[in-house]
Amino acid sequence: MKLSRIAPLSLALLAALSLAACSTPRAPGAQGADESTPAFCAKGPLKMGIEPFEDPSKLEPAYQVLAGALEKRLGCEVQVQVVEDYSAEVLAMRNGRLDIGQFGPMGFVFASEKANAEPLASFGTADGKLSTYTAGIWVPKDSEIKDINDLAGKDLALGSVGSTSGDVLPRYALKKAGIQEKSLNMNYAGGHPEALLALVNGTVDAAQLNSQTQASAIASGNFTPGDFRQIWASDPTPNDPITVSADADPAFKTAVREALLNLPADDVAAVGEFLDVTPAGKLLAVDKETYAPLFDLAATMGLTEKDL
């Protein structure tokens, strides 16, 4: 499994964090080697995994800010790893190589089942509501394709295998419309940005494009909505949960939960932009029930971890 790690923090910043840790209260229930260091810091840096829902080179700086804020709250170093694919993060958490993991909603379904992942927090809006996003299928504005029923016999670009909005939701829409997947040329582009690029370059008749990727692409000047039409949109889906293993030490889980829920909105905002949460608020508490519709969808589609 290949993992891409964010560049280490500078020595100066690490020194500053070390000094700050001396005055940081211990996490509830934590017992460390001294009065300032929680016990869960003793094994080394905490590792936080992120699914590759956007170009890692763009995700890394945003998550570096979030990790830095989390370090200050927890009193120990947090290293962020953008994993190679959806299944890699589930495997890493199951094997104890991740302490914290942010999963896409469908990725969380399998992380819950195979790695006992427990959701703690997700991304809130500035008005204090849990954020959501939608999957969509888009075509050029002058396309003969008017709705999802016209996709038979056409080229459709999806994102990545196992992606909630880039794979499962569009395929579910096709199933509900009575369209057999073998009746169209359906290809995985490799990710949300790649599917968008295939649509913009005209190499496919249609492509999945979720509201998160759309917002990022518009902001960067890579997508002009007026040149395209959306022929299908999903119901809103709760945004990605940040999780820990349910088997983790209770003091650690409590500390991470409280740290996440108390991060300043400004430290979450850079990540929120990639999730179409602008302006972003603070992280909000979630639990397994928040994602119940995704568990139902996986059962309806007959999905297993092999579908990641």
Wavefront OBJ file of the C-alpha trace (Angstrom):
o trace
v 0.000 0.000 0.000
v 1.472 3.306 -1.043
v 0.752 6.242 1.235
v 1.545 9.864 0.457
v 2.464 11.799 3.584
v 2.201 15.524 4.099
v 5.565 17.167 4.455
v 6.734 17.217 8.090
v 6.158 20.387 10.065
v 9.110 22.717 10.333
v 11.478 22.324 13.269
v 10.538 25.771 14.477
v 6.855 24.934 14.486
v 7.485 21.615 16.233
v 9.459 23.442 18.907
v 6.628 25.920 19.351
v 4.105 23.111 19.625
v 6.272 21.369 22.202
v 6.319 24.498 24.327
v 2.584 24.935 23.889
v 1.990 21.331 24.947
v 3.504 22.099 28.337
v 0.534 24.360 29.108
v -2.076 22.244 27.325
v -4.415 20.383 29.704
v -4.326 16.638 29.411
v -7.122 14.942 27.525
v -9.868 13.641 29.818
v -8.825 10.365 31.373
v -5.375 10.375 29.741
v -2.347 9.498 31.851
v 1.058 10.239 30.434
v 4.660 10.021 31.477
v 4.428 13.577 32.887
v 1.765 16.113 33.715
v 1.427 17.484 30.181
v 1.686 14.563 27.741
v -1.291 12.234 27.171
v -0.530 8.528 27.253
v -1.650 8.043 23.665
v 1.183 10.304 22.485
v 3.823 7.934 23.842
v 3.754 5.567 20.856
v 4.708 8.359 18.444
v 2.815 10.640 16.036
v -0.876 9.996 15.549
v -1.642 9.048 11.941
v -4.708 10.470 10.210
v -5.785 8.987 6.871
v -7.668 10.815 4.130
v -9.333 9.285 1.074
v -8.082 10.757 -2.237
v -11.269 12.640 -3.152
v -9.217 15.438 -4.743
v -5.685 15.912 -6.083
v -3.423 15.063 -3.096
v -1.193 18.055 -3.847
v -4.225 20.274 -3.187
v -5.551 18.328 -0.217
v -2.251 18.224 1.663
v -1.907 21.959 2.508
v -5.526 22.118 3.698
v -5.192 19.091 5.955
v -1.868 20.362 7.238
v -3.763 23.290 8.759
v -6.359 20.989 10.322
v -3.672 18.642 11.644
v -1.794 21.546 13.208
v -4.919 22.675 15.036
v -5.585 19.117 16.192
v -2.016 18.838 17.497
v -2.517 21.874 19.691
v -5.680 20.398 21.164
v -4.319 16.888 21.740
v -0.789 17.788 22.792
v 0.956 15.412 20.375
v 1.985 15.331 16.718
v -0.553 14.414 14.024
v 0.673 13.194 10.647
v -1.722 13.213 7.684
v -1.593 10.541 5.001
v -3.531 10.824 1.728
v -4.021 7.165 0.895
v -3.768 5.577 -2.519
v -7.422 4.566 -2.853
v -10.591 3.928 -0.888
v -9.810 0.334 0.050
v -6.302 1.253 1.242
v -7.659 3.401 4.049
v -10.064 0.705 5.247
v -7.203 -1.798 5.264
v -4.866 0.613 7.071
v -7.366 1.257 9.850
v -8.181 -2.440 10.187
v -4.462 -3.222 10.557
v -3.912 -0.492 13.145
v -1.809 1.724 10.881
v -4.216 4.668 11.231
v -5.387 6.252 14.455
v -7.879 8.622 12.827
v -9.520 8.340 9.415
v -11.740 10.573 7.311
v -13.827 8.412 4.997
v -16.291 9.184 2.255
v -19.800 8.122 3.317
v -19.715 4.830 1.394
v -16.115 4.208 2.429
v -17.268 4.605 6.026
v -19.885 1.866 5.544
v -17.129 -0.647 4.796
v -14.736 0.862 7.354
v -17.448 0.370 9.964
v -18.017 -3.237 8.928
v -14.397 -4.275 8.323
v -12.321 -1.964 10.555
v -14.867 -1.147 13.286
v -14.585 2.565 12.484
v -16.620 4.825 14.754
v -17.702 8.258 13.437
v -17.012 11.219 15.703
v -17.462 14.400 13.685
v -18.249 15.815 10.264
v -18.266 19.216 8.626
v -20.734 21.872 9.695
v -21.926 24.992 7.927
v -21.508 28.485 9.292
v -25.105 28.400 10.581
v -24.417 25.261 12.604
v -26.012 22.633 10.363
v -24.464 19.369 9.192
v -23.233 19.824 5.620
v -24.305 17.631 2.711
v -23.436 17.217 -0.946
v -25.033 15.736 -4.061
v -23.922 13.437 -6.831
v -24.756 14.408 -10.398
v -24.445 13.430 -14.029
v -23.632 16.175 -16.522
v -23.569 16.478 -20.328
v -22.582 19.253 -22.759
v -25.341 21.854 -23.077
v -26.043 20.948 -26.720
v -26.077 17.178 -26.090
v -28.961 15.070 -27.360
v -29.051 13.428 -23.934
v -31.974 14.979 -22.070
v -32.228 12.747 -18.995
v -30.745 9.653 -17.447
v -32.871 7.375 -19.643
v -30.977 8.609 -22.712
v -27.622 7.275 -21.457
v -28.054 3.807 -22.982
v -25.412 3.336 -25.651
v -23.426 6.387 -24.497
v -20.008 6.900 -22.875
v -20.268 7.710 -19.165
v -17.239 8.651 -17.066
v -17.393 7.781 -13.371
v -14.843 8.738 -10.726
v -13.252 5.952 -8.699
v -14.415 2.498 -7.701
v -16.135 2.677 -4.318
v -16.695 6.430 -4.359
v -20.091 7.421 -2.983
v -20.879 10.115 -5.538
v -18.398 9.004 -8.188
v -19.553 5.401 -8.404
v -22.313 4.028 -6.163
v -24.948 6.768 -6.407
v -24.795 7.146 -10.220
v -24.948 3.377 -10.659
v -27.906 3.225 -8.289
v -29.662 5.885 -10.367
v -29.103 3.794 -13.507
v -30.505 0.746 -11.725
v -33.629 2.609 -10.603
v -34.119 3.872 -14.159
v -34.003 0.291 -15.433
v -30.803 0.854 -17.420
v -28.443 -2.111 -17.439
v -24.820 -1.137 -16.996
v -23.781 -3.317 -19.930
v -25.966 -1.191 -22.220
v -23.582 1.767 -21.988
v -19.827 2.302 -22.045
v -19.147 3.096 -18.397
v -15.521 3.830 -17.467
v -13.741 4.897 -14.293
v -11.680 8.002 -14.972
v -9.606 7.612 -11.798
v -11.173 10.299 -9.616
v -13.576 13.225 -9.529
v -11.182 15.698 -11.214
v -10.400 13.190 -13.965
v -14.096 12.589 -14.694
v -14.615 16.347 -14.903
v -11.668 16.643 -17.292
v -13.102 13.925 -19.549
v -16.366 15.879 -19.777
v -14.697 19.237 -20.393
v -12.398 17.761 -23.048
v -15.307 16.102 -24.827
v -13.891 12.577 -24.632
v -17.150 11.212 -23.142
v -20.838 11.858 -23.682
v -21.549 12.295 -19.972
v -19.720 12.279 -16.642
v -20.432 12.171 -12.939
v -19.745 15.484 -11.243
v -20.628 15.989 -7.615
v -21.394 19.339 -6.032
v -18.049 19.400 -4.209
v -15.950 18.952 -7.364
v -18.170 21.384 -9.223
v -17.611 24.124 -6.634
v -13.824 23.570 -6.599
v -13.627 23.529 -10.401
v -15.658 26.709 -10.742
v -13.461 28.459 -8.172
v -10.303 27.418 -10.032
v -11.711 28.358 -13.439
v -11.750 24.779 -14.733
v -15.508 24.466 -15.188
v -18.137 26.778 -16.665
v -21.595 25.526 -15.702
v -23.261 27.370 -18.567
v -21.470 25.121 -21.055
v -23.051 21.975 -19.571
v -26.348 20.581 -18.266
v -27.079 18.411 -15.273
v -29.422 15.564 -16.244
v -29.565 13.876 -12.841
v -28.894 14.743 -9.217
v -28.995 12.589 -6.096
v -30.636 13.358 -2.796
v -28.292 15.133 -0.342
v -25.711 12.922 1.386
v -24.100 13.806 4.746
v -20.494 14.834 4.333
v -17.467 12.717 5.245
v -17.162 11.483 8.840
v -13.898 11.645 10.768
v -13.525 8.363 12.628
v -11.450 6.372 15.084
v -11.497 2.672 15.806
v -14.318 1.723 18.153
v -11.762 -0.533 19.857
v -9.459 2.373 20.700
v -8.791 3.395 24.289
v -11.841 5.296 25.634
v -9.659 8.162 26.849
v -8.210 8.526 23.350
v -11.650 8.512 21.724
v -12.923 11.112 24.171
v -9.882 13.327 23.604
v -10.144 13.154 19.809
v -13.889 13.795 19.849
v -13.566 16.835 22.093
v -10.595 18.143 20.124
v -12.411 17.839 16.796
v -15.598 19.465 18.065
v -13.669 22.392 19.486
v -11.448 23.203 16.507
v -11.912 26.829 15.384
v -13.909 27.147 12.162
v -10.979 28.970 10.548
v -8.813 25.852 10.933
v -11.477 23.718 9.265
v -12.270 26.154 6.447
v -9.487 25.113 4.042
v -10.680 21.498 4.080
v -14.301 22.647 3.963
v -13.702 24.344 0.623
v -12.965 20.975 -0.990
v -16.198 19.607 0.465
v -18.289 22.550 -0.765
v -18.736 23.830 2.782
v -18.273 27.560 2.352
v -18.425 29.382 4.631
v -17.479 26.570 6.963
v -18.503 26.276 10.576
v -17.097 24.047 13.289
v -17.091 20.284 13.068
v -20.295 18.712 14.381
v -20.930 15.440 16.207
v -22.179 12.491 14.122
v -22.806 8.820 14.794
v -23.478 5.672 12.810
v -27.177 6.517 12.519
v -26.259 9.676 10.568
v -25.113 7.426 7.721
v -27.893 4.815 7.953
v -29.140 5.549 4.382
v -25.686 4.590 3.059
v -25.790 1.241 4.845
v -29.218 0.665 3.307
v -27.902 1.623 -0.128
v -24.968 -0.793 0.148
v -27.402 -3.578 1.037
v -29.726 -2.674 -1.845
v -26.849 -2.662 -4.322
v -25.367 -5.851 -2.876
v -22.031 -4.131 -2.322
v -19.133 -5.616 -0.366
v -15.631 -4.381 0.463
v -14.542 -5.939 -2.850
v -16.495 -3.148 -4.570
v -13.970 -0.674 -3.201
l 1 2 3 4 5 6 7 8 9 10 11 12 13 14 15 16 17 18 19 20 21 22 23 24 25 26 27 28 29 30 31 32 33 34 35 36 37 38 39 40 41 42 43 44 45 46 47 48 49 50 51 52 53 54 55 56 57 58 59 60 61 62 63 64 65 66 67 68 69 70 71 72 73 74 75 76 77 78 79 80 81 82 83 84 85 86 87 88 89 90 91 92 93 94 95 96 97 98 99 100 101 102 103 104 105 106 107 108 109 110 111 112 113 114 115 116 117 118 119 120 121 122 123 124 125 126 127 128 129 130 131 132 133 134 135 136 137 138 139 140 141 142 143 144 145 146 147 148 149 150 151 152 153 154 155 156 157 158 159 160 161 162 163 164 165 166 167 168 169 170 171 172 173 174 175 176 177 178 179 180 181 182 183 184 185 186 187 188 189 190 191 192 193 194 195 196 197 198 199 200 201 202 203 204 205 206 207 208 209 210 211 212 213 214 215 216 217 218 219 220 221 222 223 224 225 226 227 228 229 230 231 232 233 234 235 236 237 238 239 240 241 242 243 244 245 246 247 248 249 250 251 252 253 254 255 256 257 258 259 260 261 262 263 264 265 266 267 268 269 270 271 272 273 274 275 276 277 278 279 280 281 282 283 284 285 286 287 288 289 290 291 292 293 294 295 296 297 298 299 300 301 302 303 304 305 306 307 308
